[in-house]
Amino acid sequence: MIYSMTGYGSYSCENDQISFLMELKSVNSKYYESNLKLPYIFSDQEEKIDSILKKNLHRGRVSFNLSYKIKDSNIYSLSVDKSKLKNYLEILEELKATSNIDDKINLENILSFQDILDNSKKIEDSSAIKLLYKGLDKVINDHSLFRLNEGEALQKDVLSSVDKISKNIKKIKILWGKEKKLYKDKYENKINKFLDKYKIDEQRLYQEIAIIIDKRDINEELIRFNSHIKCFISYLKKYNLLGKRLIFLLQELFREINTINSKSEILEINRVSLDIKSELEKIKEQTYNIL
């Protein structure tokens, strides 16, 4: 089954103390790359969250956003850095005195100095942390379902191309079966003309013709091509992580069809092989987004 690397999931959860909103996105990438945006109070969970995402998502450029709202101040509250507050008040009083400013110091002036509020505390409440990871599992499941649905559409397109390729490779096999005999007849006629006019070693001449025909023979390439196609289809049924496997098989399929094209002097075989390459290119584009 094909899974797309493109995915999206969102999930919200809450208890009596805190609520979470999570968003998980991914696009195609050769490797796993992550960009996690966590509030500072949950920054100590970043490594663990990233490890869970990597284990479940495998590949892709992944973005994860977490936001929260505190419902119970007992699990987390800001505190005032009294030492900094005292310093700022002394500075403000000094400025007033040296500048002859009569304005009174108010709460708005004090809060403009954001570092007087100490937010370095992390949430350690077990129920909040448990809820966080429960939500993470849910958003990953939602994201995986999106990937699966996208993958089904990809698989439909890929199998459509594979079906066209299989039909065309059968055409080439039939064409070559007919033309191979014509090759032999053509060269035999040429040999007979030479034998009538010149004294030539007949056995040696037939050996040379056999070598020429062997160089044009595409039977082995057809066998290998069909074998790769069978593997391709079996992989779709057997594996969920397919991208790298399919890329390897595509390389082999391109190699065989290019060899067929270069060996053949038959225009119809060359035309059909170009149609096959066109479908292989379509599959190749799709595999860039296959997990």
LINCORSUL-V552389 format. One record per backbone hydrogen bond with DSSP energy under -1.0 kcal/mol. CO is the residue of the C=O (numbers start at 0). NH is the residue of the N-H. E is the energy in kcal/mol with one decimal. If there is no record, write none. Layout:
co->(CO/CO)
nh->(NH/NH)
e->(E/E)
This chain:
co->(2/6/8/10/12/16/16/17/18/19/20/21/22/23/24/25/26/30/32/34/36/38/39/40/41/42/44/45/46/47/48/49/50/51/52/53/56/59/60/61/62/63/64/66/68/71/78/79/80/81/82/83/84/85/86/87/88/89/90/91/92/93/94/95/105/106/107/109/111/112/113/115/117/124/125/126/127/128/129/130/131/132/133/134/135/136/137/138/139/140/141/142/143/144/145/146/146/147/148/149/150/151/152/153/154/155/156/157/158/159/160/161/162/163/164/165/166/167/168/169/170/171/172/173/174/175/177/178/179/180/181/182/183/184/185/186/187/188/189/190/191/192/193/197/200/201/202/203/204/205/206/207/208/209/210/211/217/218/219/220/221/222/223/224/225/226/227/228/229/230/231/232/233/234/239/241/242/243/244/245/246/247/248/249/250/251/252/253/254/255/256/257/258/259/265/266/267/268/269/270/271/272/273/274/275/276/277/278/279/280/281/282/285/286/288)
nh->(290/25/23/21/19/70/71/14/68/12/66/10/64/8/62/6/60/59/61/63/65/41/42/122/44/45/48/49/50/51/52/53/54/55/56/57/58/32/26/34/24/36/22/20/18/74/117/81/84/85/86/87/88/89/90/91/92/93/94/95/96/97/98/100/109/110/111/112/113/115/116/80/78/128/129/130/131/132/133/134/135/136/137/138/139/140/141/142/143/144/145/146/147/148/149/3/150/151/152/153/154/155/156/157/158/159/160/161/162/163/164/165/166/167/168/169/170/171/172/173/174/175/176/177/178/179/181/182/183/184/185/186/187/188/189/190/191/192/193/194/195/196/197/199/204/205/206/207/208/209/210/211/212/213/214/215/221/222/223/224/225/226/227/228/229/230/231/232/233/234/235/236/237/238/241/245/246/247/248/249/250/251/252/253/254/255/256/257/258/259/260/261/262/263/269/270/271/272/273/274/275/276/277/278/279/280/281/282/283/284/285/286/288/289/4)
e->(-3.2/-2.0/-3.3/-3.0/-3.3/-3.5/-1.9/-2.3/-1.9/-1.8/-2.3/-2.1/-2.6/-2.4/-2.6/-2.1/-2.4/-1.7/-3.9/-2.3/-2.1/-2.0/-1.8/-1.5/-2.0/-1.4/-2.5/-2.7/-2.0/-2.0/-2.4/-2.5/-2.0/-1.6/-3.0/-1.8/-3.0/-2.6/-1.5/-2.1/-2.7/-3.1/-2.0/-2.2/-2.0/-1.8/-3.6/-1.3/-2.3/-2.3/-1.9/-2.6/-2.3/-2.1/-2.1/-2.6/-2.4/-2.0/-2.4/-2.2/-2.1/-2.5/-1.8/-1.7/-1.6/-2.6/-1.0/-1.5/-1.2/-1.7/-1.6/-3.7/-1.3/-2.0/-2.6/-2.0/-2.0/-1.9/-1.8/-2.5/-1.9/-1.9/-1.7/-2.5/-2.0/-2.0/-2.2/-2.2/-2.6/-2.0/-1.6/-2.2/-2.3/-2.4/-2.4/-2.0/-2.4/-2.1/-1.3/-1.9/-3.0/-1.9/-1.7/-2.7/-2.9/-1.6/-1.9/-2.5/-2.4/-1.8/-2.4/-2.7/-2.0/-2.1/-2.5/-1.5/-1.6/-2.1/-2.0/-2.3/-2.9/-2.9/-2.0/-1.8/-2.8/-2.6/-1.2/-2.8/-2.0/-2.6/-2.8/-2.3/-2.1/-2.1/-1.7/-2.3/-2.4/-1.6/-1.8/-2.7/-1.6/-1.2/-3.4/-1.1/-2.3/-2.2/-1.8/-1.9/-2.1/-2.3/-2.0/-2.1/-2.7/-2.3/-2.0/-1.2/-2.2/-2.2/-2.5/-2.6/-2.4/-2.0/-2.3/-2.1/-2.1/-2.1/-2.5/-2.3/-2.3/-2.5/-1.5/-1.1/-1.9/-2.6/-1.0/-2.8/-2.1/-1.8/-2.1/-2.6/-1.8/-1.6/-2.5/-2.7/-2.0/-2.1/-2.4/-2.2/-1.8/-2.4/-2.3/-2.2/-2.3/-2.1/-2.1/-2.4/-2.4/-2.4/-1.6/-1.5/-2.0/-2.2/-1.9/-1.8/-2.3/-2.1/-1.5/-2.1/-2.6/-2.1/-1.7/-2.3/-1.9/-1.6/-2.7)
